[in-house]
Amino acid sequence: MYLLLWAVLAVSIALAIHYFRWLKRPAGHLRAVLKILPVLLLVLYAGLSGAPALLVAALALGALGDACLAYEGEPAFVAGLAAFLASHIAYAALFWPSIEPSLLFTSAWRYTAAWIFVVLTGMTLFMLWRPAGRLAIPVAAYGIAIVAMALSALAVKPILPAAGAALFVMSDTALAIHKFLVKPDAPVMARLRPFVWGTYFAAQLIFTLAIAGLPSA
């Protein structure tokens, strides 16, 4: 089992790195499969490691969101948004039994990070309200969910969940800019896509290792 777990983890990371080469490719079934495989392998890793069911569920919902967002169009985007909203709720529920709210006030870096999450998300939602159009309310609901998840991660003693939450907030902020504020042919898109994918997968990997841990003999 020890070697199997290391193999699953290594293949997941390798496939995530390989997917950077597919970011500029047109949407399609093959790109969707390549996108979801790294996180699906994290689901397998968490399951084989005996991690809590909420971690497995959060990762699985993330993989579902990846599958939806691998395609173009509003229905796919809304489905992906719903899947990731549910994923963040699962993460928040996973952290909830271990949270210590006092940490957000007694630790300077946690207090600062909490305000950064809230202000950054609030500013992003403000900028997106008009560009998002009829999707503004679902996007706002998603923003509330990710802030709740991030604050929950900040309020547990281990540092890794907070790092994962920070990367998730950064990824989703960049994705929102990518989706609603930047034209598809803008030069900055060449940098936004790798940033969104890199921070997103790193967040999922950190959450997985923070809860399930590294393989041990």
Secondary structure, DSSP 8 states (H G I E B T S, - for coil): -HHHHHHHHHHHHHHHHHHGGGTTS---HHHHHHHHHHHHHHHHHHHHTT--HHHHHHHHHHHHHHHHHTS-SHHHHHHHHHHHHHHHHHHHHHHGGG--TTHHHH-HHHHHHHHHHHHHHHHHHHHHHHHHGGGHHHHHHHHHHHHHHHHHHHTSSSSHHHHHHHHHHHHHHHHHIIIIIS-TT-TTHHHHHHHHHHHHHHHHHHHHHHHH-S---
